[in-house]
Amino acid sequence: MATNKRVFTLRLEDTNFQKIKYIADKNKRSIAMQIEYLIEQHIHDYEKKNGPIPGDN
């Protein structure tokens, strides 16, 4: 299955990784999908407060 998602390495402190894993498990998501969800929520909140971020690349 093809995807248009970029792959990159993310380094986390072990404590943060374990906490994200806990939240992901509670939400029945993979760790990657939980991190993506958190990023999307942060972008949404930022744009709500500051207006749209230019460029939809």
DSSP file (Angstrom, degrees, kcal/mol; ACC not computed):
  #  RESIDUE AA STRUCTURE BP1 BP2  ACC     N-H-->O    O-->H-N    N-H-->O    O-->H-N    TCO  KAPPA ALPHA  PHI   PSI    X-CA   Y-CA   Z-CA
    1    1 A M              0   0    0      0, 0.0     2,-0.1     0, 0.0     0, 0.0   0.000 360.0 360.0 360.0 122.2    0.0    0.0    0.0
    2    2 A A        -     0   0    0      2,-0.0     2,-0.3     0, 0.0     0, 0.0  -0.459 360.0-172.3 -77.9 149.1    1.5    3.3   -1.1
    3    3 A T        -     0   0    0     -2,-0.1     0, 0.0     2,-0.1     0, 0.0  -0.976  29.1-145.4-139.9 154.1    1.5    6.3    1.2
    4    4 A N        +     0   0    0     -2,-0.3     2,-0.3     2,-0.1    -2,-0.0   0.184  63.2 120.3-102.0  15.7    2.4    9.9    0.9
    5    5 A K        -     0   0    0      1,-0.1     2,-0.2     0, 0.0    -2,-0.1  -0.614  62.7-125.3 -83.7 138.9    3.7   10.2    4.4
    6    6 A R        -     0   0    0     -2,-0.3     2,-0.5     1,-0.0    -2,-0.1  -0.563  17.9-137.5 -80.7 146.1    7.3   11.2    5.0
    7    7 A V        +     0   0    0     -2,-0.2     2,-0.3     2,-0.0    -1,-0.0  -0.885  34.0 154.0-104.2 133.2    9.5    8.9    7.0
    8    8 A F        -     0   0    0     -2,-0.5     2,-0.4     2,-0.0    -2,-0.0  -0.983  42.3-104.5-153.1 162.4   11.9   10.4    9.6
    9    9 A T        -     0   0    0     -2,-0.3     2,-0.5     2,-0.0    -2,-0.0  -0.725  28.9-167.1 -91.3 136.6   13.7    9.5   12.8
   10   10 A L        -     0   0    0     -2,-0.4     2,-0.5     2,-0.0    -2,-0.0  -0.988   6.2-155.4-124.8 123.8   12.4   11.0   16.0
   11   11 A R        +     0   0    0     -2,-0.5     2,-0.3     6,-0.0    -2,-0.0  -0.865  18.2 178.7-100.9 128.7   14.5   10.7   19.2
   12   12 A L        -     0   0    0     -2,-0.5     2,-0.1     2,-0.0    -2,-0.0  -0.939  35.4-105.5-126.9 148.9   12.6   10.8   22.5
   13   13 A E     >  -     0   0    0     -2,-0.3     4,-2.5     1,-0.1     5,-0.2  -0.458  39.6-116.1 -62.4 146.1   13.6   10.6   26.1
   14   14 A D  H  > S+     0   0    0      1,-0.2     4,-2.6     2,-0.2     5,-0.2   0.880 114.5  54.6 -57.1 -40.7   12.6    7.2   27.4
   15   15 A T  H  > S+     0   0    0      1,-0.2     4,-2.0     2,-0.2    -1,-0.2   0.925 110.3  45.8 -60.4 -45.2   10.2    8.7   29.9
   16   16 A N  H  > S+     0   0    0      2,-0.2     4,-2.6     1,-0.2     5,-0.2   0.897 111.7  52.6 -65.3 -39.9    8.3   10.6   27.1
   17   17 A F  H  X S+     0   0    0     -4,-2.5     4,-2.6     1,-0.2    -2,-0.2   0.932 109.9  48.0 -60.5 -45.9    8.3    7.5   24.9
   18   18 A Q  H  X S+     0   0    0     -4,-2.6     4,-2.1     1,-0.2    -1,-0.2   0.874 112.3  49.3 -64.2 -37.3    6.8    5.4   27.6
   19   19 A K  H  X S+     0   0    0     -4,-2.0     4,-2.4     2,-0.2    -1,-0.2   0.911 111.6  48.0 -69.3 -41.9    4.1    8.1   28.3
   20   20 A I  H  X S+     0   0    0     -4,-2.6     4,-3.0     1,-0.2    -2,-0.2   0.915 111.3  51.8 -62.6 -42.1    3.2    8.4   24.6
   21   21 A K  H  X S+     0   0    0     -4,-2.6     4,-2.6    -5,-0.2    -2,-0.2   0.910 109.0  50.4 -60.3 -42.9    3.0    4.6   24.4
   22   22 A Y  H  X S+     0   0    0     -4,-2.1     4,-2.2     2,-0.2    -2,-0.2   0.937 113.1  45.0 -59.9 -48.5    0.7    4.5   27.4
   23   23 A I  H  X S+     0   0    0     -4,-2.4     4,-1.9     2,-0.2    -2,-0.2   0.919 112.7  51.6 -63.1 -43.9   -1.6    7.1   25.8
   24   24 A A  H  <>S+     0   0    0     -4,-3.0     5,-2.8     1,-0.2     4,-0.3   0.918 109.3  50.2 -59.9 -44.4   -1.5    5.4   22.5
   25   25 A D  H ><5S+     0   0    0     -4,-2.6     3,-1.2     1,-0.2    -1,-0.2   0.914 109.9  50.3 -60.1 -43.2   -2.5    2.1   24.1
   26   26 A K  H 3<5S+     0   0    0     -4,-2.2    -1,-0.2     1,-0.3    -2,-0.2   0.842 114.7  44.4 -63.6 -32.8   -5.4    3.7   25.9
   27   27 A N  T 3<5S-     0   0    0     -4,-1.9    -1,-0.3    -5,-0.2    -2,-0.2   0.339 112.0-120.3 -93.7   6.3   -6.5    5.3   22.6
   28   28 A K  T < 5S+     0   0    0     -3,-1.2     2,-0.3    -4,-0.3    -3,-0.2   0.900  71.8 127.0  54.4  44.6   -6.0    2.0   20.6
   29   29 A R      < -     0   0    0     -5,-2.8    -1,-0.2    -8,-0.1    -2,-0.1  -0.869  64.9-107.6-123.3 158.9   -3.5    3.7   18.3
   30   30 A S     >  -     0   0    0     -2,-0.3     4,-2.2     1,-0.1     5,-0.2  -0.407  37.8-109.2 -72.7 164.0    0.0    2.9   17.3
   31   31 A I  H  > S+     0   0    0      1,-0.2     4,-2.5     2,-0.2     5,-0.2   0.926 120.6  51.6 -61.5 -43.6    2.7    5.1   18.8
   32   32 A A  H  > S+     0   0    0      1,-0.2     4,-2.4     2,-0.2    -1,-0.2   0.908 110.7  47.1 -60.6 -42.9    3.3    6.7   15.4
   33   33 A M  H  > S+     0   0    0      2,-0.2     4,-2.4     1,-0.2    -1,-0.2   0.850 110.9  52.4 -70.0 -32.4   -0.4    7.4   14.9
   34   34 A Q  H  X S+     0   0    0     -4,-2.2     4,-2.5     2,-0.2    -2,-0.2   0.922 110.7  47.0 -67.0 -43.2   -0.6    8.9   18.4
   35   35 A I  H  X S+     0   0    0     -4,-2.5     4,-2.4     2,-0.2    -2,-0.2   0.916 112.5  50.1 -63.6 -42.5    2.3   11.2   17.7
   36   36 A E  H  X S+     0   0    0     -4,-2.4     4,-2.6     1,-0.2    -2,-0.2   0.915 110.4  50.4 -61.4 -42.3    0.7   12.2   14.4
   37   37 A Y  H  X S+     0   0    0     -4,-2.4     4,-2.5     2,-0.2    -2,-0.2   0.928 110.3  49.3 -60.6 -46.1   -2.6   12.9   16.1
   38   38 A L  H  X S+     0   0    0     -4,-2.5     4,-2.2     1,-0.2    -1,-0.2   0.894 111.6  49.1 -62.3 -40.3   -0.9   15.1   18.8
   39   39 A I  H  X S+     0   0    0     -4,-2.4     4,-2.7     2,-0.2    -1,-0.2   0.929 110.9  49.9 -64.2 -45.1    1.0   17.0   16.0
   40   40 A E  H  X S+     0   0    0     -4,-2.6     4,-2.5     1,-0.2    -2,-0.2   0.900 111.0  49.8 -60.9 -40.9   -2.3   17.6   14.1
   41   41 A Q  H  X S+     0   0    0     -4,-2.5     4,-2.6     2,-0.2    -1,-0.2   0.911 111.0  49.2 -64.2 -41.9   -4.0   18.8   17.3
   42   42 A H  H  X S+     0   0    0     -4,-2.2     4,-2.7     2,-0.2    -2,-0.2   0.922 111.6  48.6 -64.4 -43.5   -1.2   21.2   18.0
   43   43 A I  H  X S+     0   0    0     -4,-2.7     4,-2.9     2,-0.2     5,-0.2   0.925 111.6  50.4 -61.1 -44.8   -1.2   22.6   14.4
   44   44 A H  H  X S+     0   0    0     -4,-2.5     4,-2.2     1,-0.2    -2,-0.2   0.934 112.7  45.8 -58.2 -47.8   -5.0   23.0   14.6
   45   45 A D  H  X S+     0   0    0     -4,-2.6     4,-1.7     2,-0.2    -2,-0.2   0.900 113.2  50.3 -63.4 -41.6   -4.7   24.9   18.0
   46   46 A Y  H  X S+     0   0    0     -4,-2.7     4,-3.1     1,-0.2     5,-0.3   0.941 112.8  45.5 -61.6 -48.2   -1.9   27.0   16.6
   47   47 A E  H  X S+     0   0    0     -4,-2.9     4,-2.3     1,-0.2    -1,-0.2   0.842 108.9  56.4 -67.3 -32.9   -3.8   28.0   13.5
   48   48 A K  H  < S+     0   0    0     -4,-2.2    -1,-0.2    -5,-0.2    -2,-0.2   0.890 117.8  34.7 -63.1 -38.4   -7.0   28.6   15.5
   49   49 A K  H  < S+     0   0    0     -4,-1.7    -2,-0.2    -5,-0.2    -1,-0.2   0.853 134.3  23.9 -83.0 -37.9   -5.0   31.2   17.6
   50   50 A N  H  < S-     0   0    0     -4,-3.1    -3,-0.2     1,-0.3    -2,-0.2   0.464 107.2-108.2-113.3  -4.4   -2.7   32.6   14.9
   51   51 A G     <  -     0   0    0     -4,-2.3    -1,-0.3    -5,-0.3    -2,-0.1  -0.202  60.6 -29.2  93.4 168.5   -4.4   32.0   11.5
   52   52 A P        -     0   0    0      0, 0.0    -8,-0.0     0, 0.0    -4,-0.0  -0.189  59.0-122.6 -58.9 143.1   -3.5   29.5    8.8
   53   53 A I        -     0   0    0    -10,-0.1    -2,-0.0     2,-0.1    -6,-0.0  -0.768  37.2-115.3 -82.8 127.5    0.1   28.5    8.3
   54   54 A P  S    S+     0   0    0      0, 0.0    -1,-0.1     0, 0.0     0, 0.0  -0.280  77.4  39.4 -68.1 150.8    1.1   29.4    4.7
   55   55 A G        -     0   0    0      1,-0.1     2,-0.4     2,-0.0    -2,-0.1   0.636  54.5-150.2  83.8 122.9    1.9   26.7    2.2
   56   56 A D              0   0    0      1,-0.1    -1,-0.1     0, 0.0     0, 0.0  -0.629 360.0 360.0-120.4  69.6    0.2   23.3    1.8
   57   57 A N              0   0    0     -2,-0.4    -1,-0.1     0, 0.0    -2,-0.0   0.442 360.0 360.0 -89.8 360.0    3.2   21.3    0.6
